[in-house]
């Protein structure tokens, strides 16, 4: 059941998790601003050379309090269609 399980408290903890899980070295990402339940969100797509397109990866829903991101809830690619997001992005702008 979405969202992705896990609880990371504090900016440093979140950033360290991104680094140790490989996010820092991840290339070929595109983000599309969107909204989920009236909250700001980013839909991330990852470049897949074999398909020649960016394919859905995750959706990060942001809770903003006092101008700061206070919570990020991550959903997997199986939610893109339900939210009306494109199933792929074109190769424009790739290296």
Secondary structure, DSSP 8 states (H G I E B T S, - for coil): --S------SHHHHHHHHHHTTGGG--SEEEEEEEETTEEEEEEEEEETTTTEEEEEEEEEEEEETTEEEEEEEEEGGGTTTTT--SEE-STT--
